[in-house]
Amino acid sequence: MADYFSPTVIQQSIPVADMTPLERLVLSHMFDADPVGKAVYFHTNVGPNNDIWLPVGELRAALAASAAIDSTATTHVGYFAADIAYTSEDLIEIDFFGVSWEPILQDIVRRSATLRYVTVVTSFICSKMWSGGFGGRVVLITADAIKGKSTDDILQKFLAEEEAGAGRKQAEGEG
């Protein structure tokens, strides 16, 4: 059996002042989070977590402190409001499958006075040397767009360019 990993780095450190307390809490559980001055560097060596367990007390406080700011994190966590309000457990599971971290970062960029964009680089690696188990992806997140390309996308573009060039050479009698 092969194990697949997707080490990911958010290349810009995100200023703490640009994040809501809820965004910071959620992103810090999706990724590893290292403080860098007045910012946080998010990264992971295995891949972002979509299924996170949050301390209920911290979650309640972060949600209350973030409620006035419209954000993907607040909207999504709000779906679990009844569970958060009435649980007697110390931890609660919040499922982010189907809700990616990209829109959370986009919300931060939209509100930021200092970030014009955020770039994210992911590697795809596999514990077996399988041809389909390797590659990567880059994502550019701006206030208006989330754009990404995988290494497969780039390879397909190169192949299409090569085919177009070969076809042009044949039409011109060079091939």
Backbone hydrogen bonds, N-H to C=O, Kabsch-Sander energy under -0.5 kcal/mol:
donor,donor_aa,acceptor,acceptor_aa,energy
5,F,125,I,-2.7
6,S,46,V,-2.1
8,T,44,T,-2.5
9,V,121,V,-2.3
10,I,42,F,-2.3
11,Q,9,V,-0.8
11,Q,119,T,-2.5
12,Q,119,T,-0.5
14,I,40,V,-3.0
16,V,38,K,-2.3
17,A,38,K,-0.5
18,D,15,P,-1.4
19,M,15,P,-0.6
19,M,16,V,-1.3
22,L,62,A,-0.6
24,R,20,T,-2.4
25,L,21,P,-2.2
26,V,22,L,-2.9
27,L,23,E,-2.9
28,S,24,R,-2.0
29,H,25,L,-0.6
29,H,26,V,-1.4
30,M,26,V,-1.6
31,F,27,L,-2.3
32,D,43,H,-3.8
34,D,41,Y,-2.5
36,V,39,A,-2.8
39,A,36,V,-1.1
40,V,14,I,-1.9
41,Y,34,D,-3.2
42,F,40,V,-0.6
43,H,32,D,-2.1
44,T,8,T,-2.3
49,N,30,M,-2.1
52,I,50,N,-0.7
52,I,94,I,-2.3
54,L,52,I,-0.5
54,L,92,I,-2.8
56,V,90,D,-2.8
59,L,55,P,-2.7
60,R,56,V,-2.9
61,A,57,G,-2.1
62,A,58,E,-2.8
63,L,59,L,-2.8
64,A,60,R,-2.3
65,A,61,A,-2.3
66,S,62,A,-1.1
67,A,63,L,-1.0
69,I,66,S,-2.0
70,D,68,A,-0.6
75,T,71,S,-2.4
76,H,72,T,-2.7
77,V,73,A,-2.7
78,G,74,T,-1.8
79,Y,75,T,-0.7
79,Y,76,H,-1.3
80,F,77,V,-1.9
81,A,78,G,-1.8
84,I,80,F,-2.6
85,A,81,A,-2.8
86,Y,82,A,-2.0
87,T,83,D,-1.3
92,I,54,L,-2.2
94,I,52,I,-3.2
95,D,93,E,-0.5
96,F,50,N,-4.2
96,F,94,I,-0.6
99,V,96,F,-1.9
104,I,100,S,-0.5
105,L,101,W,-2.2
106,Q,102,E,-2.4
107,D,103,P,-2.2
108,I,104,I,-1.6
109,V,105,L,-2.4
110,R,106,Q,-2.7
111,R,107,D,-1.6
112,S,108,I,-1.5
116,R,114,T,-0.6
118,V,141,I,-2.1
120,V,139,V,-2.4
121,V,9,V,-2.2
122,T,137,R,-2.8
123,S,7,P,-2.4
124,F,135,G,-2.6
125,I,5,F,-2.5
125,I,123,S,-0.6
127,S,3,D,-2.4
130,W,128,K,-2.1
133,G,130,W,-1.9
134,F,131,S,-0.7
135,G,124,F,-1.6
137,R,122,T,-2.4
138,V,149,K,-2.5
139,V,120,V,-2.3
140,L,147,K,-3.2
141,I,118,V,-3.0
141,I,139,V,-0.5
142,T,140,L,-0.6
142,T,145,A,-3.1
143,A,116,R,-0.5
147,K,140,L,-2.8
149,K,138,V,-2.1
151,T,136,G,-2.2
154,I,150,S,-2.1
155,L,151,T,-2.5
156,Q,152,D,-2.6
157,K,153,D,-2.0
158,F,154,I,-2.4
159,L,155,L,-2.6
160,A,156,Q,-2.4
161,E,157,K,-2.5
162,E,158,F,-2.4
163,E,159,L,-2.7
164,A,160,A,-2.6
165,G,161,E,-2.4
166,A,162,E,-2.6
167,G,163,E,-2.6
168,R,164,A,-2.1
169,K,165,G,-2.2
170,Q,166,A,-2.1
171,A,167,G,-2.2
172,E,168,R,-1.7
173,G,170,Q,-1.3
174,E,169,K,-3.3
175,G,169,K,-0.8
